[in-house]
Amino acid sequence: MNAQRGIARPRERRAHPVPPGPRPPLGRARALALSLAMALGVAGAGAPAAAQTFKVLHRFHGPPKDGEAPLAGLAMDAAGNLYGTTLQGGKYSSCLPADVGCGTVFKLDTNGAETILHSFNGSDGANPISTPIMDASGDLYGTTAVGGGDGCRTENSVGCGLVFKLSSDGKETVLHRFTGGADGAWPLAGLVMDANGILYGTTNSGGTYQQGVVFKLVGTKETVLYAFTGGEDGAGPDAGTLLDVDGILYGTTTYGGDINCLYPDPCGVVYKLAGRRETVLHAFKDSPDGAYPTAGVVMDAAGNLYSTTSDGGNGSNGGTVFEVSQDRKERLLHTFGAGGRKNDGDSPEGGVVFDAYGNLCGTTFYGGKGQAGAVFEITADGKEKILHSFCTTDCMDGASPQGDLVIDANGNLYGTASGGGTNRNGTVFMITP
């Protein structure tokens, strides 16, 4: 097995030492735990696709001058500049393990030149694994998974995470520090913003039942819209929410749901939240429809929702791409590794994006020719094409992508790989159709 970051792991689910929530989160939360515990030792149908060109835009060099391990996806401004976060790296060594840094927010301009916009120091947040968002003024908003205070103290972290604002002049403002109580703990995903500037997000733990919450933030005032109970309504969201034009929120939880899916926990749900009323649109059953969705959802013009599960699916255990309608009907678009498909992707932990032809594009953490992850395309009728396989030679292209892709007006795809590159610190890449 390849020893690059993020891919040397056993196939079964593992214990999650950080953060020590009521369940062992998967996906980005799982990678956070491994990175902290092991000091980053982890390893209509669309038009026919033409040959793609793959390009590395940036290879991270690690602390103290650069970030390390980008687990999240990217945001793009109107000029084509890219923004993202790294789990570790940066100029501060105040986080544990002490030699890896507390994480960064970075910018890549259209020429690939990088600027570190902020290095976290622990007290102002640590270990971001979420994609930032940008408002009309150019200010960035995001979350850090841990850091920010004395609550939720563990061996490798202090603080339950926070919500931050980073102004265009580089000044950080902490909008909310989670306490681990009713307000939530460990926000693993990014935020969405409505037309009034209200922010919405999720936490993986905390809340009344310690199973995570959906919250809104008006300025610095947090309101919990829904606290998951850990039962049929879901538990432990790794992903954030989608906000539709009517103000309804949609998302996934990694656990909870169908009590018949019991190994080792119920397999997660797709939910709808109208005000404070939750509706479960689908509860996963492991086989054949997948298990443990760690990514959020996207919506088409008809209101159908699309995403991935990181596990399960027809006995292949490689995860799925699915569609769920508003009337709670699920359709499987692809099962990774089904039928012994050679060089297919395996374990998608990010979501999907639509291209101009209606195809769905995403990444897998494992699989591909190099067994270090892949970028895939799925047509509306379920035909798959692998656009890139990581680590087929020296891994300088990256390894183990986990975040969502972003697509520009020309159809170019941009994303991050959490490992590979220079000293296995991760990369930012572009795929040109």
N, C-alpha and C positions, 0 to 999 in steps of 0.2 A: 504494500500500500504506500502511496506517495506520502512523504512526511511533511509536505508543505502545510502551512498554517490552515487550520480549519478542516482538514480532511482526514487526519489520522484519529478516527474515533470509532468505537464499536457501533454496530448497526442498531443495537437496542438502545432504548432510552436510558439516560444515566441520571444519577443524583445531581442535584443542582445546589451547590453550596452557597452561591451568592446570586440574588438575595434569597434568604431562607423563608420563602413564602409557604403557604399551606399546601402547595403542590410544586413539582419540579417543572417550571416553564420550559417550553421548547423554543426553537427558532433563535431569534436574536437574543432572547433571554438566555438560552442555553449557551450560545457563543460567549455572551458576557461572562457567565459563570466560569466557563472553561478558561477564558482569557485571564480573568482575575486570579483564578486558582492556580493556573499553570504558567502565569507570566507570558501569555501568548505563545505557548508551546504547541497549541493545536495545529495541529496542523491547519347575406350572400357570401359566397366563398370569395376569398381574397384572390388577387391577381397572382400569377406564378412569380415566385421570388427569383430575382436575378442573383448573380454572384455577389457576395458581400465582401467589403473590405473592413478588416479589423485594425484598430490603431490604439495604442496605449497613449493617453494624454498626460498621465502623471504617475510616477512611481513614488510612493511615500518612503521617506528616509528615517522616520522615527524621531524620538526626542533627542535633543531639546529643541530643534529648530523646525521640526515637521511633525505631522500627525502619524498615527499608526493604527492599522486595522479599521478601515471604513466598513462598518456593518450596514449602514443605511443607504438609501438611494440618494438621488440628487434633485435639487430644484434648479430651474433655469429662469433667468430674467428675460425681459424683452430684447435685450442686446445679445443674448446667447451665452452670457456668463453662467457658470455652474457653481452651485453652493452645496456644501455637504458637511458632515461631521465625521470624526474619527473616534473610535472607542477609547483609544489611548494616544500617547504622544503629547507633544507640546512642551512648554518650557518649565512646567512645575512638576516636581517629583514628590509632592505631598500626599499622593494617593498610593495605596498599596496594591501590588508590590511597588516599592519605591522607585524602581528604575525605569518604569514604563510610562509615566505621565498620566494626567487625568483626562486627556482628550482635548479635541480642538473643534472649532468651526473654521472651515476654509472656503476660499473662492478660487476658481480657475477661470481666467479670462479666455477669450476666443483663440488666443495663441498658445494656450496651455500653460501660461505662467501662473504660479500659485501664490496666493497671499493668505497667511494665517490671520484670520479676523479676530480670533479669541482663543486663548489657552485657558482651560478651566484649572482651578487650583484646589478643588475639593469643597471649600466653604461656599463657593459660588456655583457649585454643581460639579459632577464628575461622570465620566463614562457615558457620553451621549450615544445612543444607538437609534436615533430618529432622524428623519429627513426634515430640514428646516422649511418653513414657508416664509413668503415675503409679502408685505403689504404694499399699498400703492406708493408709499413714501420711501420704499427701499429698506425698511426695517425688517429684520429677521426674527422669527419666533420659533422656539423649539423646546425640547425637554431634555433633561439628563436623567439617566436611570437611577443613579444614586447621588450621594453628596448633598450638601446644602444645610446640614445641621447635625444634631446629636441623636436624633431618632433613628430607629432601624439599624442600630449598630451591629456589625458583623465582623468577622475576622478580617475581611478585605475591604470594608467600606464603612463610612459613617454618613448617615443621612438617608432619607427616604426618596430622594429625587426632587426635582423642581421644574417649574416652567420659567423660561427666560425670554427676554427681549434683547436683541442686539441691534443697536441703532446703526445707521449708515456711517457714523463717525467712529464706530468701534466700541461704544460704551455699552456695557451690559447692565441690565436691570432685572433683578429677580422678581417675578410677578407672583409666584406662589411657591412656598416650601411645603412639601407634603409631610405629614406628621406620622403616618402609619395608622392613624385612627380612622374615624368615619370619612375623612376627606380623601383617603387612598394612600397608596405607597407604590413606588417603583413604576413611574411612567415609562414604558418601553417604546412607545410609538410617538409619531409626530402629531401635529395639531391641524385642525381646519378652522377657518375664519369665515364668519358670515358678513353680510354687507354692512352691518353695524359695528364691525370690529370685535365681535364676541368670539372667543376662542372655545373650541370643544376638543376634548381628548379623552383618553382612558388611562387607568392605572392597572397594573397586573395584579396587585394585591391591595390590602387595606379595604376600607369600607365597613359597613355594619357587619357583614358576614366574613370579612377578610378574604373575599374572593374577587376583589377588583371592582372598579366603578367606571361609569361614564360621567364626566364632569363638564361644566361650562365655567368660563372665567371672564367676568366683566371687569376690566381693569385689573385690580388685584383681589377682587372678591370672587371666591370659588363657591359654586353650588353643585352638589352632587345630584345629577339627574336620575341616576339609577345605580343601585348597589346589587351586584350579582350575588345570588344565594349559594351557588355551587350545585344546584339541582338541575332541573330541566331547562332553566333559563340560561345556563352557561356559567362559566367560571374562567378566571385568569386570562383576560384578553391580552395577547401580545400586540395586536394591531390597533390602529386608531380607527376613526370613523369617517364615513362618507356623508356629506351633507347635501341633500337635494334642494331643488328650488322652493319646496314647500316647508323647508326647515326640518325635515325628517332625517334622522341619523340612521346609518346602516353600518354594520360591522360584523366581526367574527369573535368568538372566544375559542381559545385553544382547548379548553376542557369543558366539562358539564354537558348537559343534553340527554341523549338517550341512555337510560340506565342499563340497557341491555349491552351497551358497548363498554365493557367493564375492564379491559386490560390496557394499562393498569388503572385508567380513569375513563369516565365517559369522554367521547371523542370530539366534542366541540360543536358549536352551532353557528349559523348565520342568523343575525337578529336585526330587527327593525325597532327603532325607538321614536315614538311620536309623543313629544312632551316627556312625560315620565312613564308612559305605558309601553312596555316591551312586548313584541310579538316575535316568537321564534319562527323564522321562515323555513329553516331546515336544521335537523339534528343529524349529524354524521353517524354512520354505522360501521365504519372501518372497511368492511368489504361488502359490496364492491365499490362504495362511493367515496372512500377516503376517510382520513382521520387527522385530527390535530391541525386545523388551519391556523397558521401563524401570520398570515398576511391579511390586509384589508381587501375591500371589494371595489370594483369599478362598475359603472352602470351604463347600459346602452339607452338609445332613445325610447325604447319600449318599457324601460324600467327594470329589465332583467339585470341580475347581478352576476359578476364573474370574479373568480379568484382561484386559489390553489389550496390543496391540503398537503402538508409536509410528509404525510405517512399514509398507509392504507392503500386500498384500491385493488380489488380483484386478486388479492393474495400476493401481489407483486411487492407490496410494502414500499413502493417507490413514490407514492403520492399521486395526485390527480390535478387536472384542470376541470372546473365545473361551472355550470350555469344554474342559477336559482331564480325562478320567476316570482312575481309578486303574489301569485296564488299558490306558492309553496311547492311548486313542481321543480325537481332537480333533474338536470341532464349532465351526464359525464361527457366532456369533450375529449379528454385524453387521460389514459392511465399510464404512468411512466413505468417502463420495464415490462409491460404486459406482453405475454407471448414470447418472452425471451428476446425482445427487440435489442439488437446489438448497438452499443454506443449511445443508447438513449440517455436522457437526463435522469436524475434521481434526487428526490427530496427537495422540491421547490419550497423555499422559505420566504421568498418575496412574492408579490402579487403579479398582476398582468396589466399591460397597457394595450390600447387599440392602436393599430396603424391606420393609414388612410384607406385601406382596403377592407377594414373590418377584421383583420387578423389579430390574434392575441399574441403578445410577445412577453417573455419573462425569462427568469433564470432558475437554474437548479444548483443546489449546494454540492451535490455529488454528480457522478455520471459523466457522460461524454467520452470521447476517445481517451482523454488523459485521466479519467476518473476523478477530476478535480472541479467538476461543475461545467455547465453549459448555458448558452443562450439559445432559446427555442422560439419557434413561431408555430402557432396553431391556427389553422383556417376554421371558418365557421362550421364546416362539415367534419372537423376533427382530424384533418391531415396535419402531421407534424413535420417540421424541418428544423434541424439543428443548424443554427447560424454560426455558432462558434463553440469549440471545445477548449477548455482551459488546460494549460499545463501539459500539452502534448510533447513539448520539447524541454525547455529549461525553466518553465514556469515564470518567466519574466513577463508574460502577458497577464499574470494574476492567477488566483485560485480561489475557489469556494465563494462565489458571489451569493449574497444574502438579501440585498436591498432590491427595491423596485427599480425598473427602468424608467427613463424619461425620454420622450420623443420630440424632435423639433419639427418645424413646418416643412422641412425637406425630407422627412422620414428617417433622419439619422437617429439611432438609438444610443443613449449614454447610460453608463452604469458604473458600479464599483465592484471590485473583488476584494474580499476581506483578507486574503493572503496572497502569496506569490509576490512577484516584483522584487525590488531591492531588499535584501535581507528578510524576505517574507513579510513585508510591512503592508502590502496591499497596493492596488492600482485603481486608477480611473480610466475607463476605456470608451471608445466610440465605435459603433458599427454603422457603416455607410451602405445603404441598399444598392 
